[in-house]
């Protein structure tokens, strides 16, 4: 009895240590990623470089049956293992079709990018509870596929990865409205997909005699009629590896393509930010475009238009290595040069204006509108001139910069001068007598004010401080 307890205790301690090590590894992985370093990476390398966005259009009609669906599941799992399913490899989505209710999208392309997780999802699919139906709505399934691949390949799930559809069916289309009408829908929808450069690959499965009756339809729907694969229900289980290998090239074969730089080979983008900001949003157009199987990568790898950048110069590099239509290996680089600068006003402009003799208390001044060092739109527009009182006045010009922030640039208006009542005058050439301006006399006599009068004391005297009387007169009444 004691021996049994010792064995149980040993197993418990062993498992505890194992879980502790597992937890420590997870914590270390998380810590590394939080510091910006890579996490613990898988040691296995992909068997191939297949990199496609594949949408499996899967027949789950009643004719398939639960027994044969197990073989289909095994085929799909083997396919996942073969096709390099991973975030930067192949990504797979699923549509199932039977009756109208159960013809639907099961999984978006790229929704599960881990092969183990995807296989686990496949193993949990229930044919009877989720998929089986009494019709074969192939046309409806391709309508859904057209919605999922709505753009020209490769601009759907990932805009640099070619889009492929794999049709797996055991018979011709069948709907409550008739087989012919459903076939016409398939024909229309597959033509639309092919016009968008989506590759369609087909698998016909069933009894050999029946395959002959519907394989011709599949051949008219797919991209290359010579590559339609076929297998019988009886041999699918044991020939699954052979079928997957047969489909690998049609699904994954690289097609010739071309890449080119958009516009100038060295695109430049300048973005401005408000003084005091640390980063600003920068937008740019993709510097490279590719066709066919050619694709590009970016450095930094996660860079995207709309990201925020700090002050200074930055380079976003688009690069591609591909084989062109002539069979020549091409290495192409298209950089985007990003400059982030602070948007500022010029130094404060000071404008001086002088009062003109004989005018009221305001004076006219004009100036040049301040020009910020960035593309700025006046908001609102304002005049570049006006009438101002003596002293200093600050005029503010407001701007909107790239619809991101506001900028204010001041102009200082300085109006020096003296006033005689409400009238400006020049003390150097004029005299102010009780709010009345008179010109200074430079005839050698000491003129002075008498009330509002400007008199020559040699000719007149001033009585009561404001009444000039000609000499030799008297201030007496």
C-alpha positions as a Markdown table, in Angstrom:
| # | Residue | x | y | z |
|---|---|---|---|---|
| 1 | Unk | 0.0 | 0.0 | 0.0 |
| 2 | Unk | 2.8 | 2.3 | 0.9 |
| 3 | Unk | 4.5 | 1.7 | -2.5 |
| 4 | Unk | 1.3 | 2.7 | -4.3 |
| 5 | Unk | 1.1 | 6.0 | -2.4 |
| 6 | Unk | 4.8 | 6.7 | -3.3 |
| 7 | Unk | 4.1 | 6.1 | -7.0 |
| 8 | Unk | 1.0 | 8.5 | -6.9 |
| 9 | Unk | 3.1 | 11.1 | -5.1 |
| 10 | Unk | 5.9 | 10.9 | -7.7 |
| 11 | Unk | 3.4 | 11.3 | -10.6 |
| 12 | Unk | 1.8 | 14.3 | -8.9 |
| 13 | Unk | 5.2 | 16.1 | -8.4 |
| 14 | Unk | 6.3 | 15.3 | -11.9 |
| 15 | Unk | 3.1 | 16.8 | -13.4 |
| 16 | Unk | 3.3 | 19.8 | -11.2 |
| 17 | Unk | 6.8 | 20.5 | -12.4 |
| 18 | Unk | 5.8 | 20.0 | -16.0 |
| 19 | Unk | 2.9 | 22.5 | -15.7 |
| 20 | Unk | 5.2 | 24.9 | -14.0 |
| 21 | Unk | 7.8 | 24.7 | -16.7 |
| 22 | Unk | 5.0 | 25.2 | -19.3 |
| 23 | Unk | 3.7 | 28.3 | -17.5 |
| 24 | Unk | 7.2 | 29.7 | -17.2 |
| 25 | Unk | 7.8 | 29.2 | -20.9 |
| 26 | Unk | 4.5 | 31.0 | -21.7 |
| 27 | Unk | 5.4 | 33.9 | -19.3 |
| 28 | Unk | 8.9 | 34.2 | -20.9 |
| 29 | Unk | 7.4 | 34.2 | -24.4 |
| 30 | Unk | 4.9 | 36.9 | -23.3 |
| 31 | Unk | 7.7 | 39.0 | -21.7 |
| 32 | Unk | 9.9 | 38.8 | -24.8 |
| 33 | Unk | 7.0 | 40.0 | -27.0 |
| 34 | Unk | 6.1 | 42.8 | -24.6 |
| 35 | Unk | 9.7 | 44.1 | -24.9 |
| 36 | Unk | 9.4 | 44.1 | -28.7 |
| 37 | Unk | 11.4 | 41.0 | -29.3 |
| 38 | Unk | 10.2 | 37.8 | -31.0 |
| 39 | Unk | 8.3 | 35.2 | -29.0 |
| 40 | Unk | 9.3 | 31.6 | -28.9 |
| 41 | Unk | 9.3 | 30.5 | -32.5 |
| 42 | Unk | 8.3 | 27.1 | -33.8 |
| 43 | Unk | 11.3 | 25.0 | -34.8 |
| 44 | Unk | 9.6 | 23.2 | -37.7 |
| 45 | Unk | 9.9 | 24.8 | -41.2 |
| 46 | Unk | 7.1 | 24.5 | -43.8 |
| 47 | Unk | 7.5 | 21.7 | -46.3 |
| 48 | Unk | 6.8 | 24.1 | -49.2 |
| 49 | Unk | 6.4 | 27.8 | -50.0 |
| 50 | Unk | 2.7 | 27.5 | -51.0 |
| 51 | Unk | 1.1 | 30.9 | -50.3 |
| 52 | Unk | -2.4 | 31.3 | -51.5 |
| 53 | Unk | -5.8 | 32.4 | -50.2 |
| 54 | Unk | -8.0 | 29.3 | -50.8 |
| 55 | Unk | -11.7 | 29.1 | -50.5 |
| 56 | Unk | -13.0 | 25.5 | -50.3 |
| 57 | Unk | -16.5 | 25.2 | -51.7 |
| 58 | Unk | -17.7 | 21.9 | -50.2 |
| 59 | Unk | -20.6 | 19.7 | -51.2 |
| 60 | Unk | -22.4 | 18.5 | -48.1 |
| 61 | Unk | -25.6 | 17.3 | -49.8 |
| 62 | Unk | -27.5 | 14.3 | -48.6 |
| 63 | Unk | -25.9 | 12.1 | -51.3 |
| 64 | Unk | -22.5 | 12.4 | -49.6 |
| 65 | Unk | -23.7 | 10.7 | -46.4 |
| 66 | Unk | -22.1 | 10.6 | -43.0 |
| 67 | Unk | -19.8 | 7.7 | -43.8 |
| 68 | Unk | -18.2 | 9.3 | -46.8 |
| 69 | Unk | -18.1 | 12.7 | -45.1 |
| 70 | Unk | -15.5 | 11.1 | -42.7 |
| 71 | Unk | -13.3 | 10.5 | -45.8 |
| 72 | Unk | -13.9 | 14.1 | -46.9 |
| 73 | Unk | -12.8 | 15.3 | -43.5 |
| 74 | Unk | -9.6 | 13.2 | -43.7 |
| 75 | Unk | -8.9 | 14.6 | -47.2 |
| 76 | Unk | -9.4 | 18.2 | -45.9 |
| 77 | Unk | -7.1 | 17.7 | -42.9 |
| 78 | Unk | -4.4 | 16.2 | -45.2 |
| 79 | Unk | -4.8 | 19.2 | -47.5 |
| 80 | Unk | -4.4 | 21.6 | -44.6 |
| 81 | Unk | -1.2 | 19.8 | -43.5 |
| 82 | Unk | 0.2 | 19.9 | -47.1 |
| 83 | Unk | -0.6 | 23.5 | -48.0 |
| 84 | Unk | 1.6 | 25.3 | -45.5 |
| 85 | Unk | -1.3 | 26.9 | -43.6 |
| 86 | Unk | 0.1 | 29.7 | -41.4 |
| 87 | Unk | -0.1 | 33.4 | -41.0 |
| 88 | Unk | 2.5 | 34.1 | -43.7 |
| 89 | Unk | 1.6 | 31.0 | -45.8 |
| 90 | Unk | -1.6 | 29.6 | -47.2 |
| 91 | Unk | -4.9 | 30.7 | -45.6 |
| 92 | Unk | -8.1 | 28.7 | -46.1 |
| 93 | Unk | -11.8 | 29.5 | -45.8 |
| 94 | Unk | -14.9 | 27.2 | -46.3 |
| 95 | Unk | -18.3 | 27.4 | -47.9 |
| 96 | Unk | -20.7 | 24.4 | -47.6 |
| 97 | Unk | -23.6 | 23.8 | -49.9 |
| 98 | Unk | -26.7 | 21.5 | -49.8 |
| 99 | Unk | -30.1 | 23.1 | -49.4 |
| 100 | Unk | -30.7 | 26.8 | -49.2 |
| 101 | Unk | -30.6 | 27.0 | -45.4 |
| 102 | Unk | -27.3 | 25.1 | -45.1 |
| 103 | Unk | -25.6 | 26.7 | -48.1 |
| 104 | Unk | -23.4 | 29.2 | -46.2 |
| 105 | Unk | -20.0 | 30.5 | -45.3 |
| 106 | Unk | -18.5 | 28.4 | -42.6 |
| 107 | Unk | -15.2 | 30.2 | -42.2 |
| 108 | Unk | -13.6 | 33.3 | -43.6 |
| 109 | Unk | -10.3 | 33.0 | -45.4 |
| 110 | Unk | -7.7 | 33.8 | -42.8 |
| 111 | Unk | -10.0 | 33.5 | -39.8 |
| 112 | Unk | -7.9 | 30.6 | -38.6 |
| 113 | Unk | -4.2 | 30.9 | -39.6 |
| 114 | Unk | -2.8 | 28.2 | -37.3 |
| 115 | Unk | -2.9 | 24.7 | -38.9 |
| 116 | Unk | -3.5 | 22.9 | -35.7 |
| 117 | Unk | -6.4 | 25.2 | -34.8 |
| 118 | Unk | -7.9 | 24.7 | -38.3 |
| 119 | Unk | -7.7 | 20.9 | -38.1 |
| 120 | Unk | -9.3 | 21.0 | -34.7 |
| 121 | Unk | -12.1 | 23.1 | -36.2 |
| 122 | Unk | -12.6 | 20.6 | -39.0 |
| 123 | Unk | -12.7 | 17.6 | -36.6 |
| 124 | Unk | -15.5 | 19.3 | -34.7 |
| 125 | Unk | -17.7 | 19.9 | -37.8 |
| 126 | Unk | -20.9 | 17.8 | -37.6 |
| 127 | Unk | -22.2 | 16.7 | -41.0 |
| 128 | Unk | -25.7 | 15.7 | -39.8 |
| 129 | Unk | -26.3 | 18.6 | -37.4 |
| 130 | Unk | -24.7 | 21.5 | -39.4 |
| 131 | Unk | -24.2 | 20.6 | -43.0 |
| 132 | Unk | -26.4 | 17.9 | -44.5 |
| 133 | Unk | -29.3 | 19.0 | -46.8 |
| 134 | Unk | -31.5 | 17.5 | -49.5 |
| 135 | Unk | -30.4 | 19.7 | -52.4 |
| 136 | Unk | -27.1 | 20.6 | -54.1 |
| 137 | Unk | -27.2 | 24.5 | -54.3 |
| 138 | Unk | -23.8 | 24.8 | -56.1 |
| 139 | Unk | -25.0 | 28.1 | -57.8 |
| 140 | Unk | -25.9 | 29.7 | -54.5 |
| 141 | Unk | -22.5 | 28.6 | -53.0 |
| 142 | Unk | -20.7 | 30.4 | -55.9 |
| 143 | Unk | -22.7 | 33.5 | -55.3 |
| 144 | Unk | -21.4 | 33.5 | -51.8 |
| 145 | Unk | -17.9 | 32.9 | -53.1 |
| 146 | Unk | -18.3 | 35.9 | -55.4 |
| 147 | Unk | -19.2 | 38.1 | -52.5 |
| 148 | Unk | -16.2 | 36.8 | -50.5 |
| 149 | Unk | -13.9 | 37.4 | -53.4 |
| 150 | Unk | -15.6 | 40.6 | -54.5 |
| 151 | Unk | -12.5 | 42.3 | -55.9 |
| 152 | Unk | -10.0 | 41.4 | -58.6 |
| 153 | Unk | -7.4 | 38.9 | -57.4 |
| 154 | Unk | -5.2 | 39.4 | -55.4 |
| 155 | Unk | -7.1 | 42.2 | -53.7 |
| 156 | Unk | -9.4 | 40.3 | -51.4 |
| 157 | Unk | -8.3 | 38.5 | -48.1 |
| 158 | Unk | -4.7 | 39.7 | -48.6 |
| 159 | Unk | -4.0 | 42.1 | -51.3 |
| 160 | Unk | -0.7 | 40.5 | -52.4 |
| 161 | Unk | -1.8 | 36.9 | -52.3 |
| 162 | Unk | -3.6 | 35.1 | -55.2 |
| 163 | Unk | -7.2 | 33.9 | -54.6 |
| 164 | Unk | -8.1 | 30.3 | -55.4 |
| 165 | Unk | -11.3 | 28.3 | -55.1 |
| 166 | Unk | -11.4 | 24.6 | -54.7 |
| 167 | Unk | -14.8 | 23.0 | -55.6 |
| 168 | Unk | -15.4 | 19.5 | -54.1 |
| 169 | Unk | -18.7 | 17.9 | -55.3 |
| 170 | Unk | -20.3 | 14.5 | -55.9 |
| 171 | Unk | -22.9 | 15.6 | -58.5 |
| 172 | Unk | -24.4 | 18.2 | -60.7 |
| 173 | Unk | -26.4 | 21.1 | -59.2 |
| 174 | Unk | -29.8 | 20.4 | -57.9 |
| 175 | Unk | -32.4 | 22.9 | -56.5 |
| 176 | Unk | -36.2 | 23.1 | -56.0 |
| 177 | Unk | -36.3 | 25.3 | -59.1 |
| 178 | Unk | -34.6 | 22.8 | -61.4 |
| 179 | Unk | -31.1 | 21.6 | -62.2 |
| 180 | Unk | -30.8 | 23.7 | -65.4 |
| 181 | Unk | -31.4 | 27.0 | -63.6 |
| 182 | Unk | -28.9 | 26.1 | -60.9 |
| 183 | Unk | -26.3 | 25.2 | -63.5 |
| 184 | Unk | -26.8 | 28.6 | -65.2 |
| 185 | Unk | -26.2 | 30.3 | -61.9 |
| 186 | Unk | -22.9 | 28.4 | -61.5 |
| 187 | Unk | -21.9 | 29.3 | -65.0 |
| 188 | Unk | -22.6 | 33.0 | -64.4 |
| 189 | Unk | -20.9 | 33.1 | -61.1 |
| 190 | Unk | -17.8 | 31.2 | -62.1 |
| 191 | Unk | -17.4 | 33.4 | -65.2 |
| 192 | Unk | -17.4 | 36.4 | -62.9 |
| 193 | Unk | -14.8 | 34.9 | -60.7 |
| 194 | Unk | -12.5 | 34.0 | -63.6 |
| 195 | Unk | -12.9 | 37.5 | -65.0 |
| 196 | Unk | -11.5 | 38.7 | -61.6 |
| 197 | Unk | -8.5 | 36.4 | -62.1 |
| 198 | Unk | -9.7 | 34.0 | -59.3 |
| 199 | Unk | -8.3 | 30.5 | -60.0 |
| 200 | Unk | -11.0 | 27.7 | -59.8 |
| 201 | Unk | -9.9 | 24.1 | -59.3 |
| 202 | Unk | -12.3 | 21.2 | -59.2 |
| 203 | Unk | -12.6 | 17.7 | -57.7 |
| 204 | Unk | -15.3 | 15.3 | -58.8 |
| 205 | Unk | -16.0 | 12.4 | -56.4 |
| 206 | Unk | -18.5 | 9.6 | -56.5 |
| 207 | Unk | -19.3 | 6.4 | -58.4 |
| 208 | Unk | -17.2 | 6.4 | -61.7 |
| 209 | Unk | -20.3 | 6.0 | -63.9 |
| 210 | Unk | -21.9 | 9.0 | -62.3 |
| 211 | Unk | -18.7 | 11.1 | -62.5 |
| 212 | Unk | -18.9 | 10.9 | -66.2 |
| 213 | Unk | -22.3 | 12.6 | -66.3 |
| 214 | Unk | -21.3 | 15.7 | -64.2 |
| 215 | Unk | -17.6 | 16.1 | -64.7 |
| 216 | Unk | -18.1 | 17.9 | -67.9 |
| 217 | Unk | -19.9 | 20.7 | -66.0 |
| 218 | Unk | -17.1 | 21.1 | -63.6 |
| 219 | Unk | -14.6 | 21.3 | -66.5 |
| 220 | Unk | -16.6 | 24.2 | -67.9 |
| 221 | Unk | -16.5 | 26.0 | -64.6 |
| 222 | Unk | -12.8 | 25.7 | -63.6 |
| 223 | Unk | -9.9 | 27.6 | -64.9 |
| 224 | Unk | -8.1 | 24.7 | -66.5 |
| 225 | Unk | -10.4 | 21.8 | -67.6 |
| 226 | Unk | -7.5 | 19.4 | -67.9 |
| 227 | Unk | -6.7 | 19.7 | -64.2 |
| 228 | Unk | -10.1 | 18.5 | -62.8 |
| 229 | Unk | -9.3 | 15.7 | -60.3 |
| 230 | Unk | -11.6 | 12.8 | -59.7 |
| 231 | Unk | -11.8 | 10.0 | -57.2 |
| 232 | Unk | -14.4 | 7.4 | -56.2 |
| 233 | Unk | -15.9 | 7.1 | -52.7 |
| 234 | Unk | -14.4 | 3.6 | -52.3 |
| 235 | Unk | -10.9 | 4.8 | -52.9 |
| 236 | Unk | -10.9 | 8.3 | -51.4 |
| 237 | Unk | -9.8 | 7.1 | -48.0 |
| 238 | Unk | -6.8 | 5.2 | -49.1 |
| 239 | Unk | -5.9 | 7.5 | -52.0 |
| 240 | Unk | -6.2 | 10.7 | -50.0 |
| 241 | Unk | -2.4 | 11.5 | -50.2 |
| 242 | Unk | -2.4 | 10.9 | -53.9 |
| 243 | Unk | -5.4 | 13.2 | -54.4 |
| 244 | Unk | -3.9 | 15.9 | -52.3 |
| 245 | Unk | -0.6 | 15.7 | -54.2 |
| 246 | Unk | -2.5 | 15.9 | -57.5 |
| 247 | Unk | -4.2 | 19.0 | -56.4 |
| 248 | Unk | -1.1 | 20.7 | -55.0 |
| 249 | Unk | 0.2 | 22.1 | -58.3 |
| 250 | Unk | -3.2 | 23.4 | -59.5 |
| 251 | Unk | -3.8 | 25.1 | -56.2 |
| 252 | Unk | -0.3 | 26.3 | -55.5 |
| 253 | Unk | 1.5 | 26.7 | -58.8 |
| 254 | Unk | 3.2 | 30.1 | -59.1 |
| 255 | Unk | 2.0 | 32.0 | -62.1 |
| 256 | Unk | 4.2 | 34.5 | -63.9 |
| 257 | Unk | 3.6 | 38.1 | -62.8 |
| 258 | Unk | 5.1 | 41.5 | -62.9 |
| 259 | Unk | 5.7 | 44.2 | -60.3 |
| 260 | Unk | 6.3 | 47.9 | -60.9 |
| 261 | Unk | 6.8 | 51.1 | -58.9 |
| 262 | Unk | 3.9 | 53.5 | -58.9 |
| 263 | Unk | 4.8 | 56.9 | -60.1 |
| 264 | Unk | 8.4 | 57.9 | -59.3 |
| 265 | Unk | 10.8 | 55.2 | -58.3 |
| 266 | Unk | 11.4 | 57.2 | -55.1 |
| 267 | Unk | 8.1 | 58.5 | -53.8 |
| 268 | Unk | 8.3 | 61.3 | -51.3 |
| 269 | Unk | 5.8 | 62.3 | -48.6 |
| 270 | Unk | 6.0 | 65.2 | -46.3 |
| 271 | Unk | 3.8 | 65.5 | -43.2 |
| 272 | Unk | 3.6 | 68.3 | -40.7 |
| 273 | Unk | 2.7 | 68.3 | -37.1 |
| 274 | Unk | 1.9 | 70.9 | -34.5 |
| 275 | Unk | 4.7 | 72.4 | -32.4 |
| 276 | Unk | 5.0 | 70.3 | -29.2 |
| 277 | Unk | 3.5 | 67.1 | -30.7 |
| 278 | Unk | 5.5 | 63.9 | -30.6 |
| 279 | Unk | 4.1 | 62.1 | -33.6 |
| 280 | Unk | 1.6 | 62.7 | -36.4 |
| 281 | Unk | -0.4 | 60.6 | -38.8 |
| 282 | Unk | 1.2 | 60.0 | -42.2 |
| 283 | Unk | -0.7 | 58.7 | -45.2 |
| 284 | Unk | 0.8 | 57.5 | -48.5 |
| 285 | Unk | -0.1 | 55.4 | -51.5 |
| 286 | Unk | 1.3 | 51.9 | -52.0 |
| 287 | Unk | 4.6 | 52.4 | -53.9 |
| 288 | Unk | 4.4 | 49.1 | -55.7 |
| 289 | Unk | 1.7 | 47.1 | -57.6 |
| 290 | Unk | 2.0 | 43.5 | -58.7 |
| 291 | Unk | 0.1 | 41.2 | -61.1 |
| 292 | Unk | -0.2 | 37.4 | -61.3 |
| 293 | Unk | 1.7 | 35.6 | -58.6 |
| 294 | Unk | 4.2 | 38.3 | -58.1 |
| 295 | Unk | 3.9 | 40.0 | -54.7 |
| 296 | Unk | 5.8 | 42.4 | -52.5 |
| 297 | Unk | 6.8 | 42.7 | -48.9 |
| 298 | Unk | 7.2 | 45.9 | -46.8 |
| 299 | Unk | 9.8 | 47.1 | -44.4 |
| 300 | Unk | 8.8 | 47.8 | -41.7 |
| 301 | Unk | 6.6 | 44.7 | -42.2 |
| 302 | Unk | 3.6 | 46.1 | -40.3 |
| 303 | Unk | 3.7 | 49.6 | -41.8 |
| 304 | Unk | 0.4 | 50.9 | -43.2 |
| 305 | Unk | -0.9 | 54.2 | -44.4 |
| 306 | Unk | -2.2 | 56.2 | -41.5 |
| 307 | Unk | 0.5 | 55.1 | -39.1 |
| 308 | Unk | 2.0 | 57.7 | -36.8 |
| 309 | Unk | 5.6 | 58.9 | -37.2 |
| 310 | Unk | 7.9 | 61.1 | -35.2 |
| 311 | Unk | 9.9 | 64.1 | -36.3 |
| 312 | Unk | 12.6 | 63.4 | -38.9 |
| 313 | Unk | 13.1 | 61.2 | -42.0 |
| 314 | Unk | 11.7 | 57.7 | -42.4 |
| 315 | Unk | 11.9 | 55.2 | -45.2 |
| 316 | Unk | 9.2 | 52.6 | -46.1 |
| 317 | Unk | 10.6 | 50.0 | -48.5 |
| 318 | Unk | 8.5 | 48.0 | -50.9 |
| 319 | Unk | 10.5 | 45.1 | -52.3 |
| 320 | Unk | 9.8 | 42.1 | -54.6 |
| 321 | Unk | 11.7 | 39.2 | -56.0 |
| 322 | Unk | 9.8 | 37.4 | -58.8 |
| 323 | Unk | 10.0 | 35.7 | -62.2 |
| 324 | Unk | 8.5 | 37.8 | -64.9 |
| 325 | Unk | 6.6 | 36.7 | -68.0 |
| 326 | Unk | 9.8 | 36.3 | -69.9 |
| 327 | Unk | 11.3 | 33.9 | -67.3 |
| 328 | Unk | 13.7 | 36.5 | -66.0 |
| 329 | Unk | 14.4 | 36.8 | -62.2 |
| 330 | Unk | 13.7 | 40.4 | -61.1 |
| 331 | Unk | 14.6 | 42.1 | -57.8 |
| 332 | Unk | 12.7 | 45.4 | -57.4 |
| 333 | Unk | 12.7 | 48.0 | -54.7 |
| 334 | Unk | 10.3 | 50.9 | -54.4 |
| 335 | Unk | 11.0 | 53.2 | -51.4 |
| 336 | Unk | 8.7 | 55.8 | -49.9 |
| 337 | Unk | 10.7 | 58.7 | -48.3 |
| 338 | Unk | 8.7 | 60.1 | -45.4 |
| 339 | Unk | 9.7 | 63.5 | -43.8 |
| 340 | Unk | 7.9 | 64.7 | -40.7 |
| 341 | Unk | 8.4 | 68.4 | -39.9 |
| 342 | Unk | 6.9 | 70.9 | -37.5 |
| 343 | Unk | 4.6 | 73.4 | -39.1 |
| 344 | Unk | 5.5 | 76.9 | -37.8 |
| 345 | Unk | 4.8 | 80.6 | -38.5 |
| 346 | Unk | 7.5 | 82.9 | -39.8 |
| 347 | Unk | 9.0 | 85.3 | -37.3 |
| 348 | Unk | 6.5 | 87.9 | -36.1 |
| 349 | Unk | 6.1 | 90.7 | -38.7 |
| 350 | Unk | 6.0 | 94.3 | -37.4 |
| 351 | Unk | 4.4 | 96.9 | -39.5 |
| 352 | Unk | 4.6 | 100.7 | -38.7 |
| 353 | Unk | 2.1 | 103.2 | -39.9 |
| 354 | Unk | 2.1 | 107.0 | -39.3 |
| 355 | Unk | -0.9 | 109.2 | -38.9 |
| 356 | Unk | -1.4 | 111.7 | -41.7 |
| 357 | Unk | -1.8 | 115.3 | -40.6 |
| 358 | Unk | -5.4 | 116.4 | -40.7 |
| 359 | Unk | -7.1 | 112.9 | -40.4 |
| 360 | Unk | -8.9 | 111.4 | -37.4 |
| 361 | Unk | -7.5 | 109.1 | -34.7 |
| 362 | Unk | -7.0 | 106.0 | -37.0 |
| 363 | Unk | -4.3 | 105.4 | -39.5 |
| 364 | Unk | -4.1 | 103.0 | -42.5 |
| 365 | Unk | -1.6 | 100.1 | -42.5 |
| 366 | Unk | -1.1 | 97.1 | -44.9 |
| 367 | Unk | 1.1 | 94.1 | -44.6 |
| 368 | Unk | 2.1 | 90.8 | -46.2 |
| 369 | Unk | 0.1 | 87.8 | -45.1 |
| 370 | Unk | 2.3 | 85.5 | -43.0 |
| 371 | Unk | 3.4 | 82.4 | -44.9 |
| 372 | Unk | 3.8 | 79.2 | -42.7 |
| 373 | Unk | 6.4 | 76.7 | -43.7 |
| 374 | Unk | 3.7 | 74.1 | -44.5 |
| 375 | Unk | 0.7 | 73.9 | -46.8 |
| 376 | Unk | -1.9 | 75.9 | -44.8 |
| 377 | Unk | -5.3 | 77.1 | -45.7 |
| 378 | Unk | -6.6 | 80.4 | -44.2 |
| 379 | Unk | -9.4 | 79.7 | -41.9 |
| 380 | Unk | -11.1 | 82.1 | -42.2 |
| 381 | Unk | -9.6 | 84.4 | -44.8 |
| 382 | Unk | -8.9 | 87.9 | -43.6 |
| 383 | Unk | -7.8 | 91.2 | -45.0 |
| 384 | Unk | -4.2 | 92.3 | -45.1 |
| 385 | Unk | -4.8 | 95.9 | -44.3 |
| 386 | Unk | -6.9 | 98.2 | -42.1 |
| 387 | Unk | -7.3 | 101.3 | -40.0 |
| 388 | Unk | -5.7 | 101.4 | -36.6 |
| 389 | Unk | -5.5 | 103.6 | -33.6 |
| 390 | Unk | -2.2 | 104.8 | -32.3 |
| 391 | Unk | -0.3 | 102.2 | -30.3 |
| 392 | Unk | 0.3 | 98.5 | -30.9 |
| 393 | Unk | -2.3 | 96.1 | -32.3 |
| 394 | Unk | -1.9 | 92.4 | -32.9 |
| 395 | Unk | -3.7 | 90.9 | -35.9 |
| 396 | Unk | -3.9 | 87.1 | -35.9 |
| 397 | Unk | -4.1 | 85.1 | -39.1 |
| 398 | Unk | -5.6 | 81.6 | -38.6 |
| 399 | Unk | -4.9 | 78.6 | -40.8 |
| 400 | Unk | -6.0 | 75.0 | -41.1 |
| 401 | Unk | -3.2 | 72.6 | -41.8 |
| 402 | Unk | -3.9 | 69.3 | -43.7 |
| 403 | Unk | -7.3 | 69.2 | -42.0 |
| 404 | Unk | -5.5 | 68.0 | -38.9 |
| 405 | Unk | -4.8 | 71.1 | -36.7 |
| 406 | Unk | -5.1 | 74.9 | -36.5 |
| 407 | Unk | -2.2 | 77.4 | -36.6 |
| 408 | Unk | -2.2 | 81.0 | -35.6 |
| 409 | Unk | 0.3 | 83.5 | -37.0 |
| 410 | Unk | 0.4 | 87.1 | -35.5 |
| 411 | Unk | 1.2 | 90.4 | -37.2 |
| 412 | Unk | 2.1 | 93.4 | -35.0 |
| 413 | Unk | 0.8 | 96.8 | -36.1 |
| 414 | Unk | 2.6 | 99.8 | -34.6 |
| 415 | Unk | 1.1 | 103.3 | -35.1 |
| 416 | Unk | 3.1 | 106.1 | -33.5 |
| 417 | Unk | 1.7 | 109.7 | -33.3 |
| 418 | Unk | 0.2 | 112.6 | -31.2 |
| 419 | Unk | -3.3 | 114.0 | -31.3 |
| 420 | Unk | -4.8 | 117.5 | -31.1 |
| 421 | Unk | -8.2 | 116.7 | -30.0 |
| 422 | Unk | -9.4 | 114.0 | -32.5 |
| 423 | Unk | -6.9 | 115.0 | -35.1 |
| 424 | Unk | -3.4 | 113.6 | -35.5 |
| 425 | Unk | -0.6 | 116.2 | -36.0 |
| 426 | Unk | 3.1 | 116.4 | -36.3 |
| 427 | Unk | 4.7 | 118.4 | -33.5 |
| 428 | Unk | 7.7 | 119.1 | -35.6 |
| 429 | Unk | 5.8 | 121.1 | -38.1 |
| 430 | Unk | 2.5 | 121.8 | -36.4 |
| 431 | Unk | 1.2 | 123.2 | -33.2 |
| 432 | Unk | -2.0 | 122.3 | -31.2 |
| 433 | Unk | -4.0 | 125.1 | -29.8 |
| 434 | Unk | -7.1 | 124.0 | -27.8 |
| 435 | Unk | -7.8 | 121.0 | -30.1 |
| 436 | Unk | -7.1 | 123.1 | -33.3 |
| 437 | Unk | -4.0 | 122.4 | -35.4 |
| 438 | Unk | -2.0 | 125.2 | -37.0 |
| 439 | Unk | 1.2 | 125.2 | -38.9 |
| 440 | Unk | 4.3 | 126.3 | -37.1 |
| 441 | Unk | 5.7 | 129.7 | -38.1 |
| 442 | Unk | 9.4 | 129.9 | -38.7 |
| 443 | Unk | 9.6 | 133.7 | -39.2 |
| 444 | Unk | 11.8 | 134.4 | -36.2 |
| 445 | Unk | 8.9 | 135.4 | -33.9 |
| 446 | Unk | 8.0 | 133.3 | -30.9 |
| 447 | Unk | 4.4 | 132.4 | -31.8 |
| 448 | Unk | 2.2 | 131.0 | -29.2 |
| 449 | Unk | -1.4 | 129.8 | -28.6 |
| 450 | Unk | -4.2 | 132.1 | -27.5 |
| 451 | Unk | -7.2 | 129.9 | -27.1 |
| 452 | Unk | -7.5 | 128.2 | -30.5 |
| 453 | Unk | -5.6 | 131.0 | -32.2 |
| 454 | Unk | -1.9 | 130.9 | -33.0 |
| 455 | Unk | -0.6 | 134.4 | -32.6 |
| 456 | Unk | 2.6 | 136.5 | -33.1 |
| 457 | Unk | 3.2 | 138.2 | -29.7 |
| 458 | Unk | 4.8 | 141.1 | -31.6 |
| 459 | Unk | 1.6 | 141.9 | -33.3 |
| 460 | Unk | -1.1 | 140.7 | -30.9 |
| 461 | Unk | -1.6 | 140.1 | -27.2 |
| 462 | Unk | -3.7 | 137.5 | -25.6 |
| 463 | Unk | -6.5 | 138.6 | -23.2 |
| 464 | Unk | -8.2 | 136.3 | -20.7 |
| 465 | Unk | -6.1 | 133.5 | -22.1 |
| 466 | Unk | -8.1 | 133.0 | -25.3 |
| 467 | Unk | -8.8 | 136.4 | -26.8 |
| 468 | Unk | -6.2 | 137.9 | -29.2 |
| 469 | Unk | -6.1 | 141.7 | -29.4 |
| 470 | Unk | -4.1 | 143.5 | -32.0 |
| 471 | Unk | -1.4 | 145.8 | -30.6 |
| 472 | Unk | -1.4 | 148.5 | -29.4 |
| 473 | Unk | -4.7 | 147.5 | -28.0 |
| 474 | Unk | -5.8 | 146.9 | -24.5 |
| 475 | Unk | -7.5 | 143.9 | -22.7 |
| 476 | Unk | -9.8 | 146.4 | -20.8 |
| 477 | Unk | -13.3 | 146.5 | -22.0 |
